Amino acid sequence: MVKRGDLPLTKLPQGWGTDDQPWPPRQLLDWIGWANAQTDPPWIIPGIIPFDAAVLVSGRAKKAKKTWFAFEIALSIASGKSIVPALMPTCAVPVLVLELEGPAKLTANRWEMLLKPFANTQFRCPIYYAHRLNFLLDDVSHMEEVTKFVQEAGIKFMIIDTLAQSNRADENSVQQIGEVMRRIKDLRAAMKGGTVAYLHHLRKPSEIKGGIKPDIDTEIRGTSALSGFYDVHLCIREPDDEHSDYLDLTVRQSDAMEKFFKLYWTIDSECDMKATLRMEEESPDMVDEEFANEKLGLLMDDAQYSVRDLAATWGTSQDVAVVARDLLLASGGLLRAGKNKVKRS
């Protein structure tokens, strides 16, 4: 495996990046023209999974249904269709899933239940699947084998479940995790603009300081540098209300570009052997008194909240938080606490 720094820039192999001619550099306007002429659309799944991206899928172990969600995405992308409108892809592309953990029969049952709604769907592209593969991103021979396969099979979307099982690095080491992330970048380059989604755990629940729910990036287990490597972060968290029948999904490209969904899973493992997902996107238009009062119950009596704090605690966009806050101020559920903060009345 050629590593960055092993060759002078003039001798870097083709495909080092998505551009077939990464060096010498093009003039900016020429490069923009090249990028816009590429046939792949910018999104595989609009607003959720881009092409040419590193996608972090995070959630707590055993509770967030990260693997279920990743498998559902894989089925949508390979089929070119989706049972879930929010996961409707722009095209169908070949998919590779490296499942590095989990019992074989239970994992097979998951696939069978998720495939039930696709019973009458003809898949336009294949899903290649390897289970409990001894694959390591930081092993040169493993990378060579997988790189060769994704190029020969034309893979454009790849799932690694989980990141922790796919390397020998200390996840608290910035330097070691940086090397692992560069191997993911190498896989993206081998796929000529493909996307790699890697599953990772959030930290174990800890006491919420000041009544404010931690930001999704600070909850990523391991070095804080992990939050700097992704292009899109899909974070699945359980609501504070333990009786809720949904999971919260945050789709973050940046602090200024976020979407929020509720994930409703129906998993029948006894009768129909079927698993279905319903996704509802949160928007300011859906905020009413019932919604606002539900969110009010998540706030602590002695805490003060900015709009950003409310959005983090409620798992909503700041636009939704503003509408709910204003409704609660008007009803007396919240009181002003200084210029930019509110508190429970």
C-alpha positions in Angstrom: 0.0 0.0 0.0 1.4 3.3 -1.1 1.4 5.8 1.8 1.3 9.6 1.5 4.9 10.8 1.6 6.3 7.6 0.0 6.3 9.1 -3.5 7.0 12.6 -4.8 3.8 14.4 -5.8 4.5 14.1 -9.5 4.5 10.3 -9.1 1.3 9.8 -7.0 -0.8 7.0 -8.4 -3.9 7.8 -10.3 -7.0 7.7 -8.2 -5.3 9.1 -5.1 -8.3 11.4 -4.9 -11.6 11.6 -6.8 -9.8 13.6 -9.4 -7.9 11.5 -12.0 -5.3 14.3 -12.2 -4.8 15.4 -8.6 -1.3 16.7 -9.3 -0.1 19.0 -10.7 -3.0 21.1 -9.5 -5.5 22.6 -12.0 -6.5 26.2 -12.0 -9.5 26.7 -9.7 -12.0 27.4 -12.4 -10.9 24.4 -14.4 -11.2 22.2 -11.3 -14.7 23.6 -10.7 -15.6 22.7 -14.3 -14.2 19.2 -13.8 -16.2 18.7 -10.6 -19.5 19.9 -12.1 -19.0 17.6 -15.1 -18.9 14.5 -13.0 -21.9 12.2 -13.6 -22.5 11.2 -10.0 -25.1 13.5 -8.3 -23.9 15.2 -5.1 -26.2 13.0 -3.0 -26.9 9.3 -2.9 -29.8 10.0 -0.5 -30.6 13.7 -0.6 -29.8 15.5 2.6 -28.5 12.4 4.4 -25.9 10.4 2.4 -23.6 12.3 0.0 -21.3 10.9 -2.6 -17.6 11.2 -1.9 -18.0 11.4 1.9 -17.1 9.9 5.2 -20.3 9.3 7.1 -20.2 8.6 10.9 -23.2 6.7 12.2 -23.2 6.9 16.0 -25.4 5.8 18.9 -25.2 3.9 22.1 -24.5 0.2 22.0 -27.6 -2.1 21.8 -30.0 0.8 22.0 -29.7 3.0 19.0 -30.4 0.3 16.3 -27.4 1.7 14.3 -26.9 -1.6 12.4 -30.6 -1.8 11.6 -30.5 1.7 10.2 -27.3 1.1 8.2 -28.8 -2.1 6.7 -32.0 -0.2 5.8 -29.8 2.5 4.0 -27.9 -0.2 2.2 -31.1 -1.8 0.9 -32.4 1.5 -0.3 -29.1 2.4 -2.1 -28.7 -1.0 -3.8 -32.4 -1.2 -4.9 -32.6 2.4 -6.1 -35.9 2.5 -4.2 -37.0 2.9 -0.6 -39.9 1.9 1.6 -39.0 5.0 3.7 -39.6 8.2 1.7 -36.8 10.1 3.5 -34.3 7.4 2.4 -35.2 7.5 -1.3 -31.9 7.4 -3.3 -31.1 9.4 -6.4 -29.7 6.3 -8.1 -28.8 2.7 -7.4 -25.1 1.8 -6.8 -23.3 -1.4 -5.7 -22.9 -1.7 -1.9 -20.3 -3.5 0.3 -21.1 -4.2 3.9 -18.3 -5.3 6.2 -20.1 -6.6 9.4 -17.4 -7.2 11.9 -19.4 -8.3 14.9 -22.7 -10.0 15.8 -23.9 -13.7 15.8 -24.5 -15.0 12.2 -28.1 -16.3 12.6 -29.3 -13.2 14.5 -27.7 -11.0 11.8 -29.3 -13.0 9.0 -32.7 -12.6 10.8 -32.2 -8.9 10.7 -31.6 -8.9 7.0 -34.6 -11.2 6.4 -36.9 -8.9 8.4 -35.7 -5.8 6.6 -35.9 -7.5 3.2 -39.6 -8.4 3.7 -40.9 -5.0 2.6 -38.7 -5.3 -0.5 -40.2 -8.7 -1.5 -41.5 -7.4 -4.9 -38.5 -5.2 -5.6 -35.9 -6.1 -8.2 -32.5 -4.9 -6.9 -30.7 -2.9 -9.6 -27.3 -3.3 -7.9 -25.8 -6.0 -5.7 -25.1 -5.8 -2.0 -21.9 -7.7 -1.2 -21.7 -8.8 2.4 -18.9 -10.2 4.6 -19.7 -11.3 8.2 -17.2 -11.4 11.0 -14.4 -10.7 8.6 -11.0 -10.2 10.2 -10.6 -6.9 8.4 -8.3 -4.2 9.8 -8.0 -0.7 8.3 -4.5 -0.5 9.6 -3.3 -3.7 8.0 -1.6 -3.2 4.7 -2.6 -6.6 3.1 -6.2 -6.2 4.3 -6.4 -2.8 2.7 -4.9 -4.1 -0.6 -7.5 -6.9 -0.8 -10.5 -4.7 -0.1 -9.3 -1.9 -2.3 -8.9 -4.4 -5.2 -12.4 -5.7 -4.6 -14.2 -2.3 -4.4 -12.5 -1.3 -7.7 -13.4 -4.5 -9.5 -16.9 -4.6 -8.2 -17.6 -0.9 -8.8 -18.5 -0.3 -5.2 -19.8 3.2 -4.5 -21.2 2.8 -0.9 -19.5 0.9 1.9 -20.5 0.2 5.5 -18.0 -0.7 8.2 -19.6 -2.0 11.4 -18.0 -1.1 13.7 -15.1 1.3 13.5 -13.7 0.0 16.8 -13.6 -3.6 15.4 -11.8 -2.5 12.2 -8.5 -1.2 13.6 -6.0 -1.7 16.4 -5.6 2.0 17.2 -6.1 3.6 20.6 -9.4 5.4 20.0 -8.3 8.1 22.4 -5.1 8.8 20.4 -5.5 11.7 17.9 -2.5 10.4 15.9 -3.6 6.8 15.7 -7.2 7.6 14.9 -5.9 10.0 12.3 -4.1 7.2 10.5 -7.3 5.1 10.6 -9.3 7.9 9.1 -6.7 8.3 6.3 -7.3 4.6 5.4 -11.0 5.4 5.1 -10.0 8.3 2.8 -8.0 5.8 0.7 -11.1 3.6 0.3 -13.1 6.6 -0.8 -10.4 7.3 -3.4 -10.4 3.7 -4.6 -14.2 4.0 -5.2 -13.7 7.1 -7.3 -16.0 9.3 -5.3 -17.7 6.6 -3.3 -18.8 7.0 0.3 -17.8 5.1 3.4 -20.1 4.9 6.4 -18.6 3.7 9.7 -20.5 2.9 12.8 -19.3 4.0 16.2 -20.5 4.1 19.8 -21.4 7.2 21.9 -20.0 7.5 25.3 -21.8 5.8 28.2 -24.6 8.0 29.7 -23.3 10.4 32.3 -24.8 13.1 34.5 -26.1 16.0 32.4 -24.4 19.1 33.6 -26.6 22.1 34.1 -29.6 20.3 32.7 -28.2 20.7 29.1 -27.9 17.6 26.9 -24.4 17.2 25.5 -23.8 18.1 21.8 -23.7 15.0 19.6 -20.0 15.6 18.7 -18.9 15.7 22.3 -20.7 12.4 22.9 -18.6 10.4 20.4 -16.6 7.8 22.2 -12.8 8.3 22.0 -10.7 11.2 20.9 -12.5 14.5 20.2 -10.7 14.6 16.9 -13.2 12.0 15.5 -15.7 14.9 15.2 -13.3 16.6 12.8 -13.0 13.7 10.3 -16.5 13.1 9.2 -18.4 14.9 6.4 -21.8 13.9 7.7 -22.7 12.7 11.2 -25.8 10.6 11.7 -26.3 10.5 15.4 -29.1 8.3 16.9 -30.0 8.9 20.5 -32.8 7.8 22.8 -35.2 10.5 24.0 -35.0 11.5 27.7 -38.5 10.1 28.1 -38.0 6.4 28.6 -41.6 5.7 27.5 -41.1 7.2 24.0 -41.6 4.9 21.1 -39.1 6.6 18.8 -35.4 7.4 18.5 -34.0 10.9 17.7 -31.8 11.2 14.6 -29.6 14.2 14.0 -28.1 14.6 10.5 -25.3 17.1 10.8 -23.1 18.4 8.0 -22.1 21.4 10.1 -23.6 23.4 12.9 -25.4 25.5 10.3 -26.7 22.5 8.3 -28.7 20.0 10.4 -31.8 18.0 10.0 -33.8 16.2 12.7 -35.9 13.1 12.4 -37.8 10.8 14.7 -37.2 7.1 13.9 -40.1 4.7 14.6 -39.2 1.1 14.3 -41.7 -1.7 14.1 -39.9 -5.1 14.5 -42.0 -8.2 14.5 -39.6 -11.1 15.1 -42.3 -13.7 16.0 -45.3 -13.5 13.6 -44.6 -11.6 10.3 -40.8 -11.7 10.7 -40.7 -8.1 9.3 -39.0 -4.9 10.3 -40.2 -1.5 9.1 -39.0 2.0 9.7 -40.9 5.2 9.6 -39.1 8.6 9.6 -40.6 11.9 10.5 -38.7 15.1 9.9 -39.1 17.9 12.4 -39.8 21.3 11.1 -41.1 24.6 12.6 -44.5 24.0 11.0 -45.1 20.9 13.2 -44.7 22.8 16.5 -47.9 23.2 18.5 -48.7 23.5 22.2 -48.7 19.8 22.7 -45.2 19.5 21.2 -43.9 22.5 23.2 -45.3 21.2 26.5 -43.7 17.8 25.8 -40.4 19.5 25.4 -40.9 21.7 28.5 -41.0 18.5 30.6 -37.3 17.8 29.5 -36.0 21.0 31.2 -34.7 21.2 34.7 -36.1 23.7 37.2 -32.9 25.4 38.1 -31.3 25.6 34.7 -31.1 28.5 32.2 -31.2 27.8 28.5 -30.2 29.7 25.3 -31.8 28.7 22.0 -28.7 26.6 21.3 -29.1 24.9 24.7 -32.8 24.2 24.0 -32.1 22.7 20.6 -29.4 20.4 22.1 -31.6 19.3 25.0 -34.7 18.8 22.9 -32.9 17.2 19.9 -34.4 19.7 17.5 -33.1 22.4 15.1 -32.7 25.9 16.5 -35.6 27.0 14.3 -37.9 24.5 16.0 -36.5 25.5 19.4 -37.4 29.2 18.8 -41.0 28.4 17.9 -41.5 26.1 20.8 -39.8 28.6 23.2 -42.0 31.4 22.1 -45.1 29.3 22.6 -44.0 28.4 26.1 -43.1 32.1 26.9 -46.6 33.1 25.8 -48.3 30.4 27.8 -46.2 31.1 30.9 -44.3 27.8 30.9 -41.0 29.6 30.4 -39.8 32.9 31.8 -37.0 35.2 30.6 -33.7 34.8 32.4 -31.6 37.6 31.2 -31.3 38.9 27.6 -30.9 35.6 25.7 -31.9 32.8 28.1 -35.1 31.3 29.5 -35.9 29.1 32.5 -38.9 27.1 33.7 -41.5 29.2 35.5 
